[in-house]
Amino acid sequence: MSTKLIYFAWVRERIGKPEEDVELPAGIETVADLLRWLRSRGEEYENALQYP
């Protein structure tokens, strides 16, 4: 199942895209889980999401 993520302002600028469709891995149940998974997707995500 695809999930649409929409990024705003500072996060959008650092990730370099306004939105994306992603397939979330099993076990993503909370916002904290989602942020942890996103930060693992690359340096731009880590930099954009380092201060949740």
Biopython code that builds the backbone (N, CA, C, O; Angstrom):
import numpy as np
from Bio.PDB.StructureBuilder import StructureBuilder

atoms = [
    (1, "MET", "N", (0.841, -1.181, 0.000)),
    (1, "MET", "CA", (0.000, 0.000, 0.000)),
    (1, "MET", "C", (0.888, 1.248, 0.000)),
    (1, "MET", "O", (1.794, 1.378, 0.824)),
    (2, "SER", "N", (0.624, 2.126, -0.902)),
    (2, "SER", "CA", (1.405, 3.349, -1.036)),
    (2, "SER", "C", (0.859, 4.433, -0.108)),
    (2, "SER", "O", (-0.353, 4.560, 0.072)),
    (3, "THR", "N", (1.763, 5.206, 0.473)),
    (3, "THR", "CA", (1.409, 6.304, 1.363)),
    (3, "THR", "C", (1.995, 7.586, 0.800)),
    (3, "THR", "O", (3.167, 7.624, 0.426)),
    (4, "LYS", "N", (1.186, 8.636, 0.738)),
    (4, "LYS", "CA", (1.678, 9.921, 0.246)),
    (4, "LYS", "C", (2.172, 10.750, 1.422)),
    (4, "LYS", "O", (1.437, 10.986, 2.381)),
    (5, "LEU", "N", (3.416, 11.187, 1.339)),
    (5, "LEU", "CA", (3.991, 12.082, 2.334)),
    (5, "LEU", "C", (4.119, 13.456, 1.694)),
    (5, "LEU", "O", (4.600, 13.576, 0.567)),
    (6, "ILE", "N", (3.695, 14.483, 2.402)),
    (6, "ILE", "CA", (3.777, 15.855, 1.919)),
    (6, "ILE", "C", (4.709, 16.617, 2.853)),
    (6, "ILE", "O", (4.539, 16.603, 4.072)),
    (7, "TYR", "N", (5.696, 17.280, 2.258)),
    (7, "TYR", "CA", (6.694, 18.012, 3.037)),
    (7, "TYR", "C", (6.459, 19.509, 2.898)),
    (7, "TYR", "O", (6.089, 19.990, 1.827)),
    (8, "PHE", "N", (6.675, 20.239, 3.982)),
    (8, "PHE", "CA", (6.451, 21.677, 3.992)),
    (8, "PHE", "C", (7.716, 22.422, 4.393)),
    (8, "PHE", "O", (8.565, 21.902, 5.117)),
    (9, "ALA", "N", (7.815, 23.634, 3.909)),
    (9, "ALA", "CA", (8.813, 24.629, 4.311)),
    (9, "ALA", "C", (10.234, 24.085, 4.403)),
    (9, "ALA", "O", (10.794, 23.608, 3.415)),
    (10, "TRP", "N", (10.802, 24.162, 5.590)),
    (10, "TRP", "CA", (12.213, 23.842, 5.831)),
    (10, "TRP", "C", (12.528, 22.412, 5.423)),
    (10, "TRP", "O", (13.561, 22.161, 4.801)),
    (11, "VAL", "N", (11.653, 21.469, 5.763)),
    (11, "VAL", "CA", (11.876, 20.064, 5.426)),
    (11, "VAL", "C", (11.853, 19.899, 3.903)),
    (11, "VAL", "O", (12.723, 19.233, 3.342)),
    (12, "ARG", "N", (10.878, 20.493, 3.240)),
    (12, "ARG", "CA", (10.769, 20.407, 1.781)),
    (12, "ARG", "C", (12.030, 20.929, 1.107)),
    (12, "ARG", "O", (12.524, 20.320, 0.158)),
    (13, "GLU", "N", (12.545, 22.032, 1.580)),
    (13, "GLU", "CA", (13.755, 22.618, 0.994)),
    (13, "GLU", "C", (14.954, 21.687, 1.142)),
    (13, "GLU", "O", (15.755, 21.565, 0.215)),
    (14, "ARG", "N", (15.089, 21.038, 2.278)),
    (14, "ARG", "CA", (16.251, 20.187, 2.518)),
    (14, "ARG", "C", (16.150, 18.820, 1.842)),
    (14, "ARG", "O", (17.158, 18.261, 1.412)),
    (15, "ILE", "N", (14.942, 18.289, 1.749)),
    (15, "ILE", "CA", (14.764, 17.008, 1.073)),
    (15, "ILE", "C", (14.793, 17.208, -0.439)),
    (15, "ILE", "O", (15.256, 16.340, -1.179)),
    (16, "GLY", "N", (14.301, 18.348, -0.887)),
    (16, "GLY", "CA", (14.335, 18.653, -2.314)),
    (16, "GLY", "C", (13.111, 18.210, -3.088)),
    (16, "GLY", "O", (13.142, 18.134, -4.317)),
    (17, "LYS", "N", (12.034, 17.917, -2.376)),
    (17, "LYS", "CA", (10.795, 17.550, -3.061)),
    (17, "LYS", "C", (9.606, 17.917, -2.179)),
    (17, "LYS", "O", (9.690, 17.835, -0.953)),
    (18, "PRO", "N", (8.509, 18.317, -2.794)),
    (18, "PRO", "CA", (7.344, 18.714, -2.003)),
    (18, "PRO", "C", (6.527, 17.543, -1.473)),
    (18, "PRO", "O", (5.834, 17.668, -0.464)),
    (19, "GLU", "N", (6.611, 16.397, -2.160)),
    (19, "GLU", "CA", (5.843, 15.222, -1.740)),
    (19, "GLU", "C", (6.426, 13.984, -2.399)),
    (19, "GLU", "O", (7.219, 14.068, -3.337)),
    (20, "GLU", "N", (6.012, 12.827, -1.880)),
    (20, "GLU", "CA", (6.404, 11.566, -2.499)),
    (20, "GLU", "C", (5.465, 10.464, -2.038)),
    (20, "GLU", "O", (4.890, 10.529, -0.951)),
    (21, "ASP", "N", (5.321, 9.460, -2.876)),
    (21, "ASP", "CA", (4.584, 8.251, -2.529)),
    (21, "ASP", "C", (5.606, 7.200, -2.119)),
    (21, "ASP", "O", (6.569, 6.952, -2.844)),
    (22, "VAL", "N", (5.399, 6.588, -0.967)),
    (22, "VAL", "CA", (6.343, 5.591, -0.461)),
    (22, "VAL", "C", (5.593, 4.347, -0.017)),
    (22, "VAL", "O", (4.413, 4.396, 0.330)),
    (23, "GLU", "N", (6.300, 3.244, -0.039)),
    (23, "GLU", "CA", (5.805, 1.993, 0.533)),
    (23, "GLU", "C", (6.451, 1.872, 1.913)),
    (23, "GLU", "O", (7.660, 1.670, 2.019)),
    (24, "LEU", "N", (5.659, 1.993, 2.947)),
    (24, "LEU", "CA", (6.200, 1.914, 4.300)),
    (24, "LEU", "C", (6.495, 0.457, 4.655)),
    (24, "LEU", "O", (5.692, -0.429, 4.365)),
    (25, "PRO", "N", (7.639, 0.212, 5.278)),
    (25, "PRO", "CA", (7.945, -1.143, 5.712)),
    (25, "PRO", "C", (7.057, -1.550, 6.892)),
    (25, "PRO", "O", (6.484, -0.701, 7.575)),
    (26, "ALA", "N", (6.956, -2.836, 7.112)),
    (26, "ALA", "CA", (6.197, -3.339, 8.259)),
    (26, "ALA", "C", (6.786, -2.770, 9.542)),
    (26, "ALA", "O", (7.995, -2.562, 9.637)),
    (27, "GLY", "N", (5.948, -2.523, 10.504)),
    (27, "GLY", "CA", (6.419, -2.052, 11.802)),
    (27, "GLY", "C", (6.327, -0.547, 11.998)),
    (27, "GLY", "O", (6.571, -0.058, 13.101)),
    (28, "ILE", "N", (5.984, 0.191, 10.964)),
    (28, "ILE", "CA", (5.818, 1.642, 11.113)),
    (28, "ILE", "C", (4.416, 1.875, 11.663)),
    (28, "ILE", "O", (3.425, 1.760, 10.941)),
    (29, "GLU", "N", (4.346, 2.205, 12.948)),
    (29, "GLU", "CA", (3.049, 2.367, 13.603)),
    (29, "GLU", "C", (2.856, 3.736, 14.225)),
    (29, "GLU", "O", (1.723, 4.145, 14.479)),
    (30, "THR", "N", (3.944, 4.452, 14.473)),
    (30, "THR", "CA", (3.844, 5.759, 15.117)),
    (30, "THR", "C", (4.599, 6.797, 14.298)),
    (30, "THR", "O", (5.352, 6.456, 13.385)),
    (31, "VAL", "N", (4.390, 8.057, 14.631)),
    (31, "VAL", "CA", (5.131, 9.133, 13.976)),
    (31, "VAL", "C", (6.625, 8.975, 14.261)),
    (31, "VAL", "O", (7.449, 9.223, 13.380)),
    (32, "ALA", "N", (6.974, 8.574, 15.454)),
    (32, "ALA", "CA", (8.391, 8.358, 15.796)),
    (32, "ALA", "C", (8.996, 7.267, 14.914)),
    (32, "ALA", "O", (10.133, 7.399, 14.461)),
    (33, "ASP", "N", (8.248, 6.193, 14.667)),
    (33, "ASP", "CA", (8.708, 5.130, 13.762)),
    (33, "ASP", "C", (8.936, 5.690, 12.362)),
    (33, "ASP", "O", (9.954, 5.407, 11.730)),
    (34, "LEU", "N", (7.988, 6.479, 11.887)),
    (34, "LEU", "CA", (8.077, 7.065, 10.552)),
    (34, "LEU", "C", (9.295, 7.973, 10.437)),
    (34, "LEU", "O", (10.036, 7.886, 9.459)),
    (35, "LEU", "N", (9.510, 8.834, 11.407)),
    (35, "LEU", "CA", (10.659, 9.739, 11.371)),
    (35, "LEU", "C", (11.971, 8.973, 11.403)),
    (35, "LEU", "O", (12.907, 9.324, 10.685)),
    (36, "ARG", "N", (12.055, 7.945, 12.214)),
    (36, "ARG", "CA", (13.263, 7.122, 12.289)),
    (36, "ARG", "C", (13.542, 6.467, 10.928)),
    (36, "ARG", "O", (14.683, 6.456, 10.465)),
    (37, "TRP", "N", (12.507, 5.930, 10.296)),
    (37, "TRP", "CA", (12.658, 5.295, 8.988)),
    (37, "TRP", "C", (13.057, 6.329, 7.923)),
    (37, "TRP", "O", (13.945, 6.070, 7.111)),
    (38, "LEU", "N", (12.408, 7.486, 7.927)),
    (38, "LEU", "CA", (12.743, 8.518, 6.944)),
    (38, "LEU", "C", (14.198, 8.965, 7.087)),
    (38, "LEU", "O", (14.896, 9.124, 6.085)),
    (39, "ARG", "N", (14.659, 9.168, 8.319)),
    (39, "ARG", "CA", (16.046, 9.598, 8.531)),
    (39, "ARG", "C", (17.048, 8.568, 7.997)),
    (39, "ARG", "O", (18.173, 8.920, 7.641)),
    (40, "SER", "N", (16.644, 7.320, 7.942)),
    (40, "SER", "CA", (17.543, 6.278, 7.439)),
    (40, "SER", "C", (17.611, 6.244, 5.910)),
    (40, "SER", "O", (18.396, 5.478, 5.350)),
    (41, "ARG", "N", (16.806, 7.056, 5.229)),
    (41, "ARG", "CA", (16.724, 7.024, 3.772)),
    (41, "ARG", "C", (17.803, 7.844, 3.075)),
    (41, "ARG", "O", (17.890, 7.821, 1.848)),
    (42, "GLY", "N", (18.616, 8.557, 3.819)),
    (42, "GLY", "CA", (19.693, 9.303, 3.180)),
    (42, "GLY", "C", (20.035, 10.580, 3.916)),
    (42, "GLY", "O", (19.314, 11.019, 4.813)),
    (43, "GLU", "N", (21.140, 11.160, 3.522)),
    (43, "GLU", "CA", (21.664, 12.344, 4.197)),
    (43, "GLU", "C", (20.694, 13.519, 4.167)),
    (43, "GLU", "O", (20.567, 14.234, 5.161)),
    (44, "GLU", "N", (20.013, 13.731, 3.051)),
    (44, "GLU", "CA", (19.079, 14.856, 2.978)),
    (44, "GLU", "C", (17.927, 14.691, 3.964)),
    (44, "GLU", "O", (17.467, 15.672, 4.548)),
    (45, "TYR", "N", (17.455, 13.455, 4.155)),
    (45, "TYR", "CA", (16.395, 13.203, 5.129)),
    (45, "TYR", "C", (16.932, 13.365, 6.553)),
    (45, "TYR", "O", (16.273, 13.964, 7.404)),
    (46, "GLU", "N", (18.107, 12.841, 6.804)),
    (46, "GLU", "CA", (18.726, 12.969, 8.128)),
    (46, "GLU", "C", (18.876, 14.435, 8.515)),
    (46, "GLU", "O", (18.558, 14.816, 9.642)),
    (47, "ASN", "N", (19.356, 15.252, 7.592)),
    (47, "ASN", "CA", (19.545, 16.676, 7.869)),
    (47, "ASN", "C", (18.211, 17.390, 8.067)),
    (47, "ASN", "O", (18.087, 18.239, 8.949)),
    (48, "ALA", "N", (17.226, 17.054, 7.263)),
    (48, "ALA", "CA", (15.930, 17.729, 7.341)),
    (48, "ALA", "C", (15.150, 17.347, 8.599)),
    (48, "ALA", "O", (14.364, 18.145, 9.110)),
    (49, "LEU", "N", (15.365, 16.137, 9.095)),
    (49, "LEU", "CA", (14.539, 15.615, 10.194)),
    (49, "LEU", "C", (15.312, 15.398, 11.480)),
    (49, "LEU", "O", (14.860, 14.657, 12.352)),
    (50, "GLN", "N", (16.465, 16.028, 11.615)),
    (50, "GLN", "CA", (17.273, 15.795, 12.799)),
    (50, "GLN", "C", (16.679, 16.377, 14.069)),
    (50, "GLN", "O", (17.046, 15.956, 15.166)),
    (51, "TYR", "N", (15.765, 17.339, 13.944)),
    (51, "TYR", "CA", (15.117, 17.945, 15.127)),
    (51, "TYR", "C", (13.608, 17.768, 15.023)),
    (51, "TYR", "O", (12.908, 18.678, 14.580)),
    (52, "PRO", "N", (13.105, 16.613, 15.425)),
    (52, "PRO", "CA", (11.655, 16.378, 15.293)),
    (52, "PRO", "C", (10.881, 17.274, 16.238)),
    (52, "PRO", "O", (9.652, 17.221, 16.271)),
]
sb = StructureBuilder()
sb.init_structure("model")
sb.init_model(0)
sb.init_chain("A")
sb.init_seg("    ")
for serial, (resi, resn, name, xyz) in enumerate(atoms, 1):
    if name == "N":
        sb.init_residue(resn, " ", resi, " ")
    sb.init_atom(name, np.array(xyz, "f"), 0.0, 1.0, " ", f" {name:<3s}", serial, name[0])
structure = sb.get_structure()
